[in-house]
Every structure is written in structure tokens, then in C-alpha cells.
Amino acid sequence: MKSYDSWSYSMTANKLESRERNMHFEIRLAFMPISMVMHRSSNSLAKFLVNLCAIVGGVFVAFGLLNGFLLGIQRKYNGK
């Protein structure tokens, strides 16, 4: 597991004043620490095959339902 430290910042105010001899420029930034934990995990071959079969089965069922619906409409209009 890898851990990354990062910083996020946002500008909270900005100000620019110009007078005859006195110039003023001000930027305020707010820094907030962010810690991210990233991990990589791998699935087993059996889980991959189960997920693949679920996708193929879902597509098969969806097209079967669509086919049945369209076939019902065709039979309704053809009078069979």
C-alpha cells in the first residue's frame, strides 16, 4: 500500500491598492494537507470468469426480452 502526501490550496482573498507613493499587493492562500492512500488489488481468475459470465448472461437476457417484445408487436400487427 502506498501513501501520498499532497497539499491543496485555495485563494481566500486578494487585494491590490495603488496610492501615490505607497503600493500594496496582497494575496492570501490557505493550505490544507491532504493524505491519499492508494492500493492495488487483484481479483482471482475464478472471480473474473464469474463476472464475465454474469455480463454475457445479462446481455443474453436483455436481447431475449427485446426479441420477445418485438416478436409480440409483429404478431399483433400481422394477426397471427
GUFIBA-716414 format. One line per 8 residues: for each residue x negated, y, z of N, C-alpha, C, O, CB. Coordinates in nm, 3 decimals, m for minus. Each point is the difference from the previous one (the first is absolute). Glycine has a CB too. Layout:
% residues N
X Y Z X Y Z X Y Z X Y Z X Y Z | ... $
This chain:
% residues 80
m0.084 m0.116 0.000 0.084 0.116 0.000 m0.090 0.124 0.000 m0.093 0.010 0.079 0.279 m0.135 0.042 | m0.156 0.217 m0.210 m0.079 0.122 m0.008 0.079 0.116 0.059 0.123 0.006 m0.011 m0.241 m0.091 m0.194 | 0.047 0.174 0.268 0.062 0.118 0.058 m0.064 0.124 m0.062 m0.122 0.009 m0.009 0.171 m0.132 0.226 | 0.034 0.216 m0.261 m0.049 0.123 m0.062 0.047 0.119 0.083 0.117 0.007 0.038 m0.115 m0.114 m0.268 | m0.090 0.198 0.256 0.036 0.124 0.068 0.006 0.111 m0.104 m0.089 0.012 m0.085 m0.018 m0.089 0.303 | 0.210 0.156 m0.210 0.019 0.107 m0.096 0.054 0.122 0.072 0.044 m0.008 0.115 m0.002 m0.158 m0.301 | m0.045 0.278 0.118 0.052 0.124 0.055 0.103 0.057 m0.096 m0.019 0.000 m0.122 m0.197 0.044 0.244 | 0.323 0.004 m0.066 0.102 0.069 m0.078 0.000 0.146 0.046 m0.020 0.028 0.118 0.162 m0.240 m0.146 $
m0.119 0.302 m0.065 0.002 0.140 0.039 0.119 0.070 m0.065 0.048 m0.041 m0.106 m0.299 0.041 0.133 | 0.295 0.103 0.037 0.106 0.083 m0.056 m0.029 0.145 0.032 m0.054 0.032 0.106 0.223 m0.220 m0.083 | m0.134 0.274 m0.115 m0.022 0.142 0.023 0.119 0.054 0.077 0.114 m0.008 m0.045 m0.254 0.030 m0.167 | 0.112 0.033 0.328 0.107 0.050 0.085 0.024 0.149 m0.017 0.112 0.047 0.022 m0.166 m0.227 0.139 | m0.046 0.254 m0.200 0.017 0.145 m0.019 m0.110 0.051 m0.090 m0.111 m0.055 m0.002 0.220 0.079 0.228 | m0.079 0.078 m0.298 m0.103 0.070 m0.076 0.027 0.149 0.010 0.115 0.043 0.008 m0.146 m0.240 m0.166 | m0.075 0.273 0.156 0.014 0.142 0.023 m0.111 0.072 m0.074 m0.116 m0.041 0.004 0.222 0.002 0.221 | m0.071 0.147 m0.292 m0.098 0.081 m0.071 0.036 0.146 0.022 0.106 0.045 m0.042 m0.147 m0.227 m0.133 $
m0.049 0.254 0.241 0.023 0.141 0.024 m0.113 0.079 m0.064 m0.117 m0.036 0.012 0.240 m0.013 0.203 | m0.087 0.154 m0.279 m0.101 0.085 m0.061 0.026 0.143 0.044 0.105 0.058 m0.030 m0.129 m0.212 m0.170 | m0.071 0.209 0.270 0.008 0.141 0.042 m0.119 0.073 m0.061 m0.076 m0.057 m0.078 0.195 m0.002 0.296 | m0.133 0.182 m0.184 m0.106 0.079 m0.063 m0.138 m0.061 0.020 m0.070 m0.027 m0.097 0.210 0.229 0.131 | m0.180 m0.223 0.090 m0.133 m0.055 0.024 0.006 m0.136 0.070 m0.100 m0.072 0.006 0.013 0.306 0.008 | 0.200 m0.267 0.037 0.011 m0.123 0.076 0.075 m0.104 m0.084 0.120 0.012 m0.021 m0.122 0.116 0.241 | m0.069 m0.228 m0.266 0.063 m0.107 m0.077 0.017 m0.121 0.090 m0.085 m0.029 0.085 m0.015 0.114 m0.302 | 0.210 m0.155 0.198 0.029 m0.113 0.086 0.057 m0.112 m0.087 0.091 0.022 m0.081 m0.049 0.129 0.282 $
m0.096 m0.269 m0.184 0.047 m0.119 m0.072 0.007 m0.114 0.100 m0.099 m0.028 0.068 m0.002 0.106 m0.290 | 0.215 m0.142 0.233 0.016 m0.103 0.101 0.080 m0.117 m0.057 0.104 0.020 m0.062 m0.115 0.154 0.245 | m0.039 m0.294 m0.161 0.070 m0.123 m0.036 m0.005 m0.092 0.121 m0.107 m0.023 0.056 0.049 0.045 m0.305 | 0.172 m0.073 0.289 0.004 m0.094 0.111 0.039 m0.137 m0.054 0.098 m0.014 m0.072 m0.037 0.197 0.236 | m0.140 m0.280 m0.128 0.027 m0.138 m0.040 0.021 m0.085 0.125 m0.069 0.018 0.101 m0.067 0.010 m0.312 | 0.231 m0.119 0.204 0.024 m0.092 0.110 m0.044 m0.139 m0.046 0.052 m0.053 m0.098 0.143 0.192 0.189 | m0.291 m0.196 m0.021 m0.050 m0.132 m0.034 0.063 m0.103 0.092 0.006 0.018 0.122 m0.223 0.080 m0.203 | 0.264 m0.205 0.023 0.059 m0.109 0.077 m0.068 m0.131 m0.040 m0.006 m0.032 m0.119 0.229 0.154 0.135 $
m0.275 m0.196 0.078 m0.065 m0.127 m0.034 0.104 m0.106 m0.036 0.106 m0.009 0.062 m0.298 0.066 0.089 | 0.159 m0.136 m0.250 0.085 m0.111 m0.044 m0.087 m0.125 m0.001 m0.113 0.002 m0.049 0.264 0.150 m0.092 | m0.098 m0.258 0.193 m0.071 m0.127 m0.002 0.082 m0.100 m0.080 0.118 m0.021 0.027 m0.227 0.069 0.197 | 0.046 m0.109 m0.322 0.067 m0.099 m0.085 m0.066 m0.136 0.023 m0.123 m0.010 0.007 0.182 0.186 m0.180 | 0.022 m0.277 0.185 m0.051 m0.137 0.011 0.052 m0.075 m0.122 0.121 m0.013 m0.019 m0.128 0.019 0.276 | m0.084 m0.056 m0.338 0.035 m0.072 m0.121 m0.046 m0.144 0.015 m0.112 m0.026 0.044 0.096 0.236 m0.185 | 0.102 m0.301 0.104 m0.040 m0.140 0.004 0.053 m0.070 m0.125 0.106 0.035 m0.053 m0.108 m0.034 0.307 | m0.072 m0.096 m0.297 0.033 m0.077 m0.119 0.031 m0.142 0.045 m0.076 m0.062 0.073 m0.071 0.207 m0.224 $
0.260 m0.193 0.105 0.034 m0.138 0.034 0.033 m0.074 m0.129 0.048 0.058 m0.097 0.039 0.010 0.326 | m0.113 m0.194 m0.228 0.029 m0.081 m0.117 0.102 m0.107 0.036 m0.002 m0.055 0.110 m0.229 0.097 m0.203 | 0.320 m0.069 0.000 0.101 m0.103 0.020 m0.052 m0.134 m0.053 m0.089 m0.005 m0.085 0.274 0.178 0.068 | m0.127 m0.277 0.068 m0.041 m0.132 m0.046 0.063 m0.029 m0.137 0.092 0.069 m0.043 m0.114 m0.149 0.283 | m0.029 m0.020 m0.305 0.051 m0.039 m0.131 0.144 m0.047 0.010 0.080 0.026 m0.089 m0.312 m0.090 0.017 | 0.266 m0.005 0.180 0.137 m0.049 0.018 0.099 0.117 0.009 0.107 m0.006 m0.059 m0.196 m0.198 0.177 | 0.052 0.309 m0.045 0.089 0.116 0.012 0.015 0.071 m0.134 0.108 0.047 m0.035 m0.176 m0.019 0.275 | m0.041 m0.020 m0.316 0.006 0.060 m0.134 0.094 m0.079 m0.089 0.081 0.060 m0.072 m0.316 0.025 0.098 $
0.227 m0.217 m0.023 0.087 m0.083 m0.083 0.147 0.012 0.042 0.089 0.000 m0.086 m0.280 m0.157 0.051 | 0.216 0.166 0.165 0.137 0.017 0.048 0.056 0.134 m0.049 0.114 0.007 m0.046 m0.164 m0.149 0.249 | m0.029 0.248 m0.193 0.045 0.132 m0.047 0.023 0.000 m0.151 0.096 0.060 m0.047 m0.222 0.047 0.235 | 0.039 m0.174 m0.262 0.016 m0.008 m0.145 0.127 m0.076 m0.036 0.074 0.043 m0.089 m0.323 m0.035 0.062 | 0.276 m0.119 0.095 0.124 m0.076 m0.026 0.123 0.081 0.036 0.103 m0.010 m0.067 m0.227 m0.203 0.110 | 0.116 0.294 0.063 0.113 0.084 0.038 0.030 0.104 m0.107 0.116 0.027 m0.030 m0.174 m0.063 0.272 | m0.046 0.094 m0.299 0.019 0.100 m0.106 0.060 m0.065 m0.124 0.096 0.052 m0.057 m0.290 0.081 0.145 | 0.138 m0.246 m0.129 0.051 m0.070 m0.119 0.144 m0.045 0.023 0.083 0.013 m0.090 m0.316 m0.089 0.034 $
0.263 0.024 0.174 0.137 m0.042 0.031 0.096 0.117 0.002 0.113 m0.013 m0.048 m0.206 m0.175 0.179 | 0.051 0.302 m0.077 0.085 0.119 0.002 0.031 0.051 m0.139 0.112 0.041 m0.029 m0.207 0.016 0.248 | m0.006 m0.058 m0.306 0.022 0.042 m0.139 0.094 m0.097 m0.070 0.088 0.041 m0.076 m0.316 0.065 0.069 | 0.211 m0.235 0.032 0.086 m0.102 m0.061 0.145 0.019 0.044 0.091 m0.006 m0.083 m0.285 m0.155 0.077 | 0.217 0.184 0.133 0.136 0.020 0.052 0.059 0.129 m0.056 0.117 0.002 m0.039 m0.176 m0.127 0.249 | m0.018 0.232 m0.213 0.051 0.128 m0.051 0.042 m0.012 m0.146 0.107 0.048 m0.038 m0.255 0.073 0.199 | 0.065 m0.184 m0.244 0.037 m0.017 m0.141 0.116 m0.098 m0.016 0.080 0.014 m0.093 m0.316 0.036 0.028 | 0.247 m0.149 0.153 0.114 m0.091 m0.004 0.131 0.072 0.032 0.102 m0.024 m0.065 m0.254 m0.163 0.132 $
0.148 0.276 0.033 0.120 0.078 0.032 0.036 0.095 m0.114 0.118 0.015 m0.034 m0.176 m0.031 0.278 | m0.040 0.080 m0.302 0.024 0.089 m0.113 0.056 m0.077 m0.119 0.092 0.048 m0.067 m0.277 0.102 0.145 | 0.131 m0.268 m0.104 0.049 m0.083 m0.110 0.144 m0.042 0.025 0.082 0.005 m0.092 m0.315 m0.087 0.051 | 0.267 0.041 0.164 0.137 m0.039 0.032 0.097 0.117 m0.014 0.111 m0.018 m0.048 m0.202 m0.153 0.203 | 0.048 0.290 m0.113 0.084 0.118 m0.012 0.027 0.034 m0.147 0.114 0.026 m0.038 m0.207 0.059 0.255 | m0.013 m0.084 m0.298 0.017 0.031 m0.142 0.079 m0.108 m0.073 0.078 0.030 m0.090 m0.294 0.097 0.096 | 0.197 m0.252 0.033 0.076 m0.110 m0.060 0.149 0.011 0.035 0.085 m0.030 m0.084 m0.290 m0.117 0.096 | 0.236 0.189 0.111 0.139 0.021 0.039 0.065 0.112 m0.080 0.116 m0.012 m0.039 m0.174 m0.067 0.267 $
m0.016 0.186 m0.252 0.054 0.110 m0.082 0.022 m0.046 m0.143 0.101 0.033 m0.061 m0.219 0.134 0.206 | 0.024 m0.242 m0.197 0.013 m0.049 m0.139 0.122 m0.092 m0.012 0.075 0.011 m0.096 m0.325 0.004 0.063 | 0.269 m0.103 0.129 0.118 m0.090 m0.004 0.130 0.076 0.015 0.101 m0.038 m0.060 m0.241 m0.144 0.155 | 0.140 0.288 m0.018 0.120 0.081 0.019 0.042 0.066 m0.131 0.118 0.002 m0.034 m0.184 0.038 0.273 | m0.032 0.015 m0.311 0.030 0.069 m0.126 0.025 m0.095 m0.117 0.072 0.034 m0.093 m0.210 0.155 0.175 | 0.078 m0.306 m0.077 0.022 m0.096 m0.108 0.124 m0.086 0.025 0.046 m0.067 m0.092 m0.293 0.062 0.052 | 0.303 0.006 0.159 0.122 m0.074 0.031 m0.022 m0.148 0.019 0.093 m0.078 m0.023 0.028 0.247 m0.103 | m0.237 m0.212 0.165 m0.026 m0.142 0.020 0.011 m0.036 0.144 m0.018 m0.116 0.037 m0.129 0.113 m0.234 $
